[in-house]
């Protein structure tokens, strides 16, 4: 289950990194297998992501940290990537 709120128009991308707000034990969701479940909250500015995951507290925390890391990497874009191409054809034509 994921929910999000709209981003405020004046907020800066650099200032609004995704962060874990909380991870708390919760009841097993209806229809889900009996297990230990945790509800987590990830925030970024005015955005809120709510989710649930089963597992140990340690495994859920690691998984949510990975989600946050991936969200922040996506926000950062693909800076630093350069497309290099060979100029062999131009060099050969010049000779």
C-alpha positions as CSV (number, residue, x, y, z in Angstrom):
1,X,0.0,0.0,0.0
2,X,1.5,3.3,-1.1
3,X,0.0,6.8,-0.8
4,X,1.6,10.1,-1.7
5,X,0.7,13.8,-1.3
6,X,1.5,16.5,-3.8
7,X,4.8,18.3,-3.7
8,X,4.8,21.9,-2.8
9,X,5.7,24.2,-5.8
10,X,8.4,26.3,-4.0
11,X,10.4,23.4,-2.5
12,X,13.9,22.8,-3.7
13,X,14.9,19.3,-4.9
14,X,18.2,19.5,-3.0
15,X,16.5,20.4,0.3
16,X,13.8,17.7,0.0
17,X,15.6,14.3,0.2
18,X,13.5,11.2,1.0
19,X,13.9,10.1,4.6
20,X,12.5,7.4,6.8
21,X,10.1,9.0,9.3
22,X,9.1,5.8,11.1
23,X,9.0,2.0,11.1
24,X,6.5,0.5,13.6
25,X,5.1,-3.0,14.2
26,X,1.6,-3.4,12.9
27,X,-1.1,-6.0,12.6
28,X,-1.1,-8.5,9.8
29,X,-3.0,-6.9,6.8
30,X,-6.3,-8.6,5.9
31,X,-5.7,-11.5,3.5
32,X,-1.9,-11.6,4.1
33,X,-0.1,-14.5,5.6
34,X,0.4,-14.5,9.3
35,X,3.8,-12.9,10.0
36,X,5.5,-10.0,11.8
37,X,4.5,-6.9,9.8
38,X,5.8,-3.4,10.0
39,X,4.3,-0.1,8.7
40,X,6.8,2.4,7.4
41,X,6.6,6.1,6.6
42,X,8.9,7.8,4.1
43,X,8.7,11.6,3.7
44,X,10.1,14.1,1.2
45,X,8.9,17.7,1.8
46,X,5.1,17.5,1.7
47,X,5.2,14.0,0.1
48,X,4.4,11.0,2.2
49,X,4.8,7.4,1.3
50,X,3.2,4.8,3.5
51,X,4.0,1.1,3.2
52,X,3.8,-2.2,4.9
53,X,6.3,-5.1,4.8
54,X,6.7,-8.4,6.6
55,X,10.0,-9.6,8.1
56,X,12.2,-8.9,11.0
57,X,12.7,-5.3,12.1
58,X,16.3,-5.5,10.8
59,X,15.3,-6.8,7.4
60,X,12.4,-4.4,7.0
61,X,14.7,-1.5,8.0
62,X,17.3,-2.5,5.5
63,X,14.7,-2.8,2.8
64,X,13.2,0.6,3.5
65,X,16.7,2.2,3.6
66,X,17.3,0.7,0.1
67,X,14.0,2.2,-1.1
68,X,15.0,5.6,0.2
69,X,18.4,5.4,-1.3
70,X,17.0,4.4,-4.7
71,X,14.4,7.2,-4.5
72,X,17.1,9.8,-3.8
73,X,19.3,8.4,-6.6
74,X,16.3,8.8,-9.0
75,X,15.8,12.4,-7.9
76,X,19.5,13.2,-8.5
77,X,19.1,12.3,-12.2
78,X,21.9,10.9,-14.3
79,X,24.4,13.6,-13.9
80,X,28.0,12.7,-14.8
81,X,27.0,10.4,-17.5
82,X,28.8,11.1,-20.8
83,X,28.3,9.6,-24.1
84,X,31.6,9.1,-25.8
85,X,31.9,8.4,-29.5
86,X,34.8,7.6,-31.7
87,X,35.9,10.1,-34.4
88,X,37.6,7.4,-36.5
89,X,35.5,8.3,-39.6
90,X,36.5,11.9,-39.4
91,X,40.1,11.1,-38.7
92,X,40.2,8.6,-41.7
93,X,38.6,11.2,-44.0
94,X,41.1,13.8,-43.0
95,X,44.1,11.6,-44.0
